[in-house]
């Protein structure tokens, strides 16, 4: 029988179990919210964030938003030429991924609005069935946009480095990262946000 109160903050629960995480919270303060709306624009932004800095992706996203007339959706993306997309700073590969995503939405092969009704695994399967969208993209969308409580984006470099900065005894293998995060279940999302905040704090960002 669990002793936690149903309305208790998940971060309070994981910090009570994990002294190192609790010490980080006392040092850096509350984590950043890391939330986004569950929209086509958010999924597009996550594609742009693949393997580049958040600042670089944001500047590309802002240019793309301007090119789309202030709103990024499938219809507006499909009106743009490859040259338009490249002019906003998208690589040839990312322009293709965004275009294919928009086409999947237009053809009703993929519905972003129905993702909220699915369980985590079904969301992951639906997102990763799209070309260019892998587990990391699915995890970030689940965590930030759908606000699921138990997501550990193990493909995320900032999470891996942040966990190693939290606990220097942890190596960089997937097994070690997952094992270190086990104590946070079923609230690994709250702990992930704390780790990301630590990662930025350690880099004075």
Secondary structure, DSSP 4 states (H G I P E B T S, - for coil): ---S-TTS-HHHHHHHH-HHHHHHHHHH-SPP-----SSHHHHHHHHHHTTS-HHHHHHHHHHHHHHTTT---HHHHHHS-HHHHHHTT--HHHHHHHHHHHHHHHTTS--STTGGGS-HHHHHHHHHTSTT--HHHHHHIIIIIS--SS---TT-HHHHHHHHHH-TT--SSHHHHHHHHGGGTT-HHHHHHHHHHHHHHHTT-
